Amino acid sequence: MIIRAGSPVVVRVAERDRRYAALDFDPTRGGTRDRSAEDGQSSMRLHACPPETKRFTDGKPLGEWTGYPGGLIVERPRCVTFEFLEEGQPTVRRRLGIGRRCRG
């Protein structure tokens, strides 16, 4: 996941999809394939690094984008709705087809 410098953003799985899907951004859990949605996180708050932060790879400024390694836990192919919340902005909702197309 990448986010632009500025206000923190909360990313969450819509409540109706939390039984089947979760975010997987906990580096202490390890990357096994036998996971269920209850092993992940339903939401997380992301803070971008300041643009002048030096990259680990070459020491150049990071720029306006910060990347977060991680993934998703999805128990079967489905459409999952994600919500993005930023202070002072309306909530943005997006459906993502994981292993299948979303209808409508």
C-alpha atoms as one frame of an Amber mdcrd trajectory, in Angstrom:
protein
   0.000   0.000   0.000   1.319   3.489  -0.741   0.084   6.786   0.647   0.870
  10.404  -0.134   2.446  12.723   2.429  -0.101  14.771   4.350  -2.763  13.822
   6.848  -2.811  10.276   8.230  -5.265   7.909   6.537  -7.290   5.127   8.137
  -7.821   2.155   5.828 -10.438  -0.368   6.895 -12.351  -3.334   5.595 -16.079
  -2.534   5.489 -17.883  -4.105   8.444 -19.942  -6.457   6.261 -16.761  -8.028
   4.813 -14.759  -8.490   8.033 -15.825 -12.125   8.502 -14.076 -13.002   5.224
 -11.321 -10.430   4.661  -8.712  -8.544   6.672  -5.618  -6.423   6.256  -2.343
  -8.213   6.963   0.246  -5.649   8.028   1.562  -7.185  11.262   5.226  -8.087
  10.668   5.339 -10.236  13.818   2.788 -12.734  12.464   4.875 -14.199   9.638
   3.671 -14.985   6.141   1.846 -18.296   6.294  -0.904 -19.276   3.889  -3.154
 -20.930   6.491  -4.682 -17.766   7.913  -8.235 -16.619   8.479  -9.658 -13.098
   8.545  -9.654 -13.107  12.333  -5.827 -13.321  12.167  -5.597  -9.941  10.434
  -6.550  -6.356  11.156  -9.884  -4.784  10.204  -8.339  -1.311  10.060  -5.062
   0.507  10.319  -3.899   4.097  10.515  -1.135   5.032   8.076   1.219   7.983
   8.451   3.415   8.953   5.507   7.058   9.754   6.152   8.114  13.378   5.619
   9.122  13.789   1.928  12.709  14.706   2.870  13.244  11.370   4.679  16.214
   9.543   3.149  15.539   6.235   1.388  17.320   3.175   2.797  18.423   2.040
  -0.654  20.331   5.062  -1.956  20.048   7.911   0.558  17.989  10.106  -1.782
  14.844  11.875  -0.491  11.833   9.600  -0.274   9.458  12.079  -1.929   5.754
  12.424  -1.338   4.888   8.678  -1.326   5.459   6.177   1.491   5.054   2.450
   0.942   3.813  -0.037   3.530   4.564  -3.719   2.867   1.782  -6.081   3.749
  -1.201  -7.708   2.172  -4.683  -9.085   2.537  -6.217 -12.187   4.014  -9.232
 -13.281   1.983 -10.839 -16.599   2.812 -12.299 -17.160  -0.668 -12.613 -15.239
  -3.949 -14.967 -12.296  -3.446 -15.485  -8.562  -3.717 -14.265  -6.654  -0.690
 -15.210  -3.073   0.146 -12.476  -0.883   1.604 -13.028   2.469   3.289 -10.474
   5.283   3.403 -10.859   7.968   6.068  -8.908  11.200   6.196  -9.692  13.958
   8.673 -11.892  16.662   7.182 -12.658  14.597   4.056 -15.656  12.437   3.150
 -15.152   8.694   3.511 -14.079   7.056   0.252 -15.348   3.509  -0.417 -13.932
   1.236  -3.106 -14.770  -2.356  -4.025 -11.920  -4.620  -5.034 -12.427  -7.934
  -6.771 -10.081 -10.516  -5.277 -10.111 -13.674  -7.337 -13.338 -12.648  -9.077
 -15.000  -9.650 -10.679 -17.255  -7.342  -8.764 -20.730  -6.890 -10.189 -22.342
  -3.510 -10.614
